[in-house]
Amino acid sequence: MLLVFFVVACDRHDVPAQFHYAGLALGTSFSIKISRMPPELDLDRLKDELDQRIDEVDKTMSTYRQDSELSRFNRSHDTNWQPVSEDLATLVAEALEISRWSGGAFDVTVGPLVNLWGFGPDQRIQQAPPDEKIKAAMERIGYHYLAVRLQPPSLAKRIPELYIDLSAIAKGYAVDKLGLYLESLGIHDYMVEIGGELRLRGVSPRGGPWRIAIEKPVTKVREVAEVLSITDISVATSGDYRNYFEVEGRRFSHTIDPRTGRPIAHCLASVTVLSHTTSNADALATALMVLGPDKGFDKAEKGDIKALFIIKESDGFIERPTSAFTKYLQGGAS
């Protein structure tokens, strides 16, 4: 979901970006902008290297590819330690930290429920699944059934049927991976975006901070809620207004609460999180979206998380920033 998008209308058009590369990746779109390129870099080789890193993430973490490392782990019913790549172990470890912090609101084992509700790689549905199927799926989920170790990188299931879905954190991880690669080349002024999750460093092509628009959570038009002037930070948004289905006027969101087995049903429309890494922002936005406008806000406030909550009301929307986010609405911060 492109819930956060790059503002170009206010940029100076007489100062072109040094490098812009865009395309499709990880089931969505990506865009990479570099403001100042080292002169010795070969642009075709740079594109090839970026494509290779995107493909590595896809081959490692996709649930849509049967040949991915994650799909192979999901098919296995072995409950012993299974060797995996360092990337996969590292990301699962980060995901489990946020699962514990959120009390299970974020849970990468939620895949059976996501699929049951028609939002995974399986076929879409047009009606809510029966209670008995929801109950059966919930018996197969729980982040406490998943173990990880980093040395050597390995994963283990405590129940054979456990299934992992990293879609709520993998795009952010891919963004960070691309950003770190650019920095290894001496590139320090860039924007990397995949599916609306962003990593921003240095200056934009116009010479100042990057200008990022947060979208209003409405379905039929694209409207801006806020514009942030920021840099040296990552941005991710989670919302319930792009991916859903309706039955007899009732909307079922793609955001599933692992604790209930059902789509969220509260009045929180979207959450935008600013953080030091895109994977962290990506996962936190999902966790806070599940927790809702009250529990999520309180959790973010106590955790000093930079988050903007946009809440549905009968006559529109209200914005509720955490204390840590407020300064970004007052002319920008880094």
C-alpha positions in Angstrom: 0.0 0.0 0.0 1.4 3.4 -1.0 0.2 5.1 2.1 3.2 7.4 2.3 4.5 8.9 -0.9 7.3 11.2 -2.1 6.4 14.8 -2.7 7.8 16.0 -6.0 5.5 19.0 -6.8 7.4 21.3 -4.5 10.9 20.4 -5.6 12.9 22.7 -7.9 12.6 21.3 -11.4 15.8 23.0 -12.5 17.9 20.8 -10.3 17.5 17.2 -11.5 18.2 14.1 -9.4 21.5 12.6 -10.1 20.0 9.1 -10.2 16.4 7.8 -10.2 15.6 4.1 -10.6 12.1 2.7 -10.3 10.2 -0.5 -11.0 8.3 -3.4 -9.5 9.6 -5.6 -6.6 8.3 -7.7 -3.8 4.7 -7.6 -5.2 4.7 -3.8 -5.2 6.6 -0.8 -6.6 10.0 0.6 -5.7 11.7 3.9 -6.2 15.3 5.0 -5.5 16.5 8.6 -5.7 20.1 9.7 -5.2 20.9 13.4 -5.0 24.6 13.2 -5.3 26.3 10.4 -7.1 30.0 9.5 -6.8 31.3 10.2 -10.4 33.1 6.9 -10.8 30.0 4.7 -10.4 28.7 2.7 -13.4 25.0 3.3 -13.5 24.1 0.1 -15.3 26.1 -1.9 -12.8 24.5 -0.1 -9.9 21.0 -1.0 -11.2 22.1 -4.6 -11.6 23.4 -4.7 -8.0 20.2 -3.1 -6.6 18.1 -5.6 -8.6 20.2 -8.4 -7.2 19.6 -7.3 -3.6 15.9 -7.0 -4.1 15.8 -10.5 -5.7 17.8 -11.9 -2.7 15.1 -10.6 -0.3 12.4 -12.1 -2.5 14.1 -15.5 -2.7 14.6 -15.5 1.0 11.4 -14.1 2.5 8.5 -14.4 -0.1 5.5 -16.5 0.7 4.4 -16.2 -2.9 7.4 -18.0 -4.2 7.4 -21.7 -3.6 11.2 -21.8 -4.0 11.9 -19.2 -1.4 13.8 -20.0 1.7 10.8 -19.1 3.9 8.4 -21.2 1.8 10.7 -24.2 2.2 10.7 -23.6 6.0 7.0 -23.3 6.1 6.5 -26.6 4.2 8.8 -28.5 6.6 7.2 -30.2 9.7 10.6 -30.7 11.3 10.6 -29.3 14.9 14.4 -29.4 15.2 16.7 -26.4 14.5 16.9 -25.7 10.8 19.8 -23.7 9.3 18.7 -20.5 7.5 20.4 -17.5 6.1 21.7 -14.8 8.3 19.2 -12.3 6.8 16.2 -14.5 7.6 17.4 -15.2 11.2 18.1 -11.6 11.8 14.7 -10.4 10.6 12.8 -13.1 12.6 14.7 -12.1 15.7 13.7 -8.5 15.2 10.1 -9.6 14.6 9.9 -11.6 17.8 11.2 -8.6 19.8 8.3 -6.5 18.5 5.8 -9.4 19.1 6.9 -9.6 22.8 6.7 -5.8 23.1 3.2 -5.6 21.6 1.8 -8.6 23.5 1.2 -10.5 20.3 -0.4 -7.7 18.3 2.4 -8.2 15.9 2.9 -11.9 15.1 4.7 -13.3 12.0 3.0 -16.6 12.5 -0.4 -15.1 11.6 -0.1 -16.4 8.1 -2.8 -19.1 8.4 -5.3 -16.4 9.4 -4.2 -14.0 6.7 -4.7 -16.8 4.1 -8.0 -17.9 5.6 -9.3 -14.3 5.3 -8.2 -14.1 1.7 -5.3 -11.7 2.0 -2.4 -14.0 1.4 -1.1 -15.9 -1.6 -4.2 -18.1 -1.6 -7.4 -17.2 -3.5 -9.4 -14.2 -2.4 -12.7 -14.7 -0.6 -15.9 -12.7 -0.6 -17.4 -13.7 2.7 -16.1 -14.1 6.3 -14.9 -17.7 7.1 -16.9 -19.7 9.6 -16.0 -19.6 13.3 -14.7 -23.2 13.3 -12.2 -22.5 10.6 -11.0 -19.4 12.5 -10.6 -21.5 15.7 -8.7 -24.2 13.8 -6.3 -21.6 12.3 -5.6 -20.0 15.6 -4.4 -23.3 17.0 -1.6 -23.1 14.4 -0.4 -19.6 15.3 1.6 -18.0 18.1 5.0 -16.3 18.1 6.0 -18.3 21.2 6.0 -21.4 19.0 8.9 -19.9 16.9 12.5 -19.9 18.1 15.5 -18.2 16.5 19.3 -18.2 17.1 21.8 -16.1 15.3 24.9 -18.3 15.8 24.6 -20.3 13.8 21.6 -18.8 12.1 18.7 -21.2 12.6 15.0 -21.3 13.1 12.9 -23.9 15.0 9.2 -24.7 15.2 7.6 -25.9 18.4 4.6 -27.1 16.5 5.0 -28.8 13.1 2.3 -26.7 11.3 3.8 -23.3 12.1 3.8 -20.9 9.2 5.7 -17.6 9.0 4.5 -14.6 7.0 7.0 -11.7 7.0 5.0 -9.3 4.8 4.6 -6.8 7.6 8.3 -6.3 8.0 10.1 -7.7 4.9 9.6 -4.6 2.7 11.2 -2.4 5.4 14.1 -4.8 5.7 14.6 -4.7 1.9 14.6 -0.9 2.0 17.3 -0.9 4.7 19.3 -3.5 2.8 19.3 -1.2 -0.3 20.2 1.9 1.8 23.1 0.2 3.5 24.4 -0.9 0.1 24.3 2.6 -1.2 26.1 3.9 1.9 28.8 1.2 1.3 29.4 2.9 -2.0 29.9 6.3 -0.4 26.3 7.5 -1.3 24.8 9.5 1.6 22.1 11.6 0.0 19.3 9.2 -1.1 15.7 8.1 -0.7 14.8 4.4 -1.0 11.1 3.4 -1.1 9.4 0.1 -1.5 5.6 -0.1 -1.3 5.4 3.2 0.6 8.1 2.4 3.2 11.0 4.8 3.1 14.6 5.3 4.2 15.8 8.9 3.9 19.4 10.1 4.2 21.2 13.4 3.6 19.6 16.1 1.3 17.0 15.8 -1.5 17.7 16.8 -5.1 16.5 20.4 -4.2 19.2 20.7 -1.6 17.1 20.5 1.6 15.4 17.8 3.7 13.3 15.3 1.9 9.6 16.3 1.8 7.3 13.4 2.5 3.5 13.4 2.3 1.3 11.4 4.6 -1.9 10.4 2.8 -5.4 10.9 4.2 -7.0 7.5 4.8 -9.7 7.7 2.1 -10.3 5.1 -0.5 -11.3 6.8 -3.8 -9.0 9.8 -4.0 -5.4 10.7 -3.1 -5.3 13.5 -0.5 -2.5 14.8 1.7 -2.9 14.9 5.5 0.5 16.2 6.4 3.8 17.0 4.7 7.0 16.4 6.7 10.4 17.9 6.0 12.7 15.2 7.3 16.0 13.3 6.7 18.2 10.6 8.3 15.2 8.6 9.3 12.8 5.9 8.1 9.0 6.1 7.6 6.3 3.5 7.4 2.5 3.6 7.4 -0.1 0.9 8.2 -3.7 1.5 7.3 -7.0 -0.4 6.7 -8.5 1.5 3.8 -6.8 0.1 0.7 -6.9 -3.6 1.1 -10.3 -5.0 2.3 -13.5 -6.7 1.2 -17.1 -5.9 2.1 -20.1 -8.2 2.8 -23.5 -6.6 3.2 -22.0 -3.2 3.9 -19.5 -4.5 6.5 -15.8 -3.9 5.8 -13.2 -6.6 6.6 -9.7 -5.1 6.8 -6.6 -7.0 5.6 -5.0 -6.2 9.1 -5.7 -9.3 11.2 -5.5 -9.2 14.9 -3.6 -12.4 15.8 -5.1 -12.4 19.3 -8.7 -12.6 18.1 -8.2 -14.3 14.7 -10.3 -11.6 13.0 -9.7 -8.3 11.1 -9.4 -5.2 13.2 -12.7 -3.4 13.8 -11.8 -0.2 15.6 -11.8 3.4 14.4 -8.0 3.7 13.8 -7.6 4.4 10.0 -3.8 4.6 9.8 -0.6 4.9 11.8 2.7 6.4 10.5 5.9 5.7 12.4 9.3 7.3 12.1 12.2 5.2 13.3 15.9 4.5 13.0 15.4 1.6 10.6 12.6 0.9 8.1 12.1 -2.6 9.3 11.5 -1.3 12.8 9.1 1.4 11.5 7.3 -1.2 9.3 6.7 -3.6 12.1 5.8 -1.0 14.7 3.2 0.6 12.4 1.5 -2.8 12.0 1.6 -3.5 15.8 0.2 -0.1 16.6 -2.5 -0.5 14.0 -3.6 -3.7 15.5 -3.5 -2.3 19.1 -5.9 0.5 18.0 -6.4 4.2 18.8 -6.2 4.0 22.6 -4.0 1.1 23.6 -1.8 1.7 20.6 -1.4 5.4 21.3 -0.6 4.7 25.0 1.9 2.1 24.1 3.6 4.4 21.6 3.6 7.3 24.0 5.2 5.3 26.8 7.7 3.8 24.4 8.7 7.3 23.1 7.8 6.2 19.6 7.4 8.8 16.9 3.9 8.0 15.6 1.0 9.8 14.0 -2.4 8.2 14.5 -5.3 9.2 12.1 -8.6 8.2 13.6 -12.0 7.9 11.9 -14.9 9.9 13.4 -18.4 10.3 12.1 -17.7 13.6 10.4 -14.1 12.9 9.2 -10.7 12.2 10.7 -8.7 13.5 13.6 -4.9 13.4 13.9 -3.3 12.4 17.1 0.6 12.6 17.2 2.6 11.2 20.0 4.8 13.6 21.9 7.9 12.3 20.1 6.2 12.9 16.7 4.9 16.4 17.4 8.2 18.2 16.6 8.0 16.8 13.1 4.8 18.7 12.5 6.4 21.9 13.5 8.7 22.6 10.6 10.5 19.3 10.5 13.3 17.6 12.5 16.0 15.1 11.9 
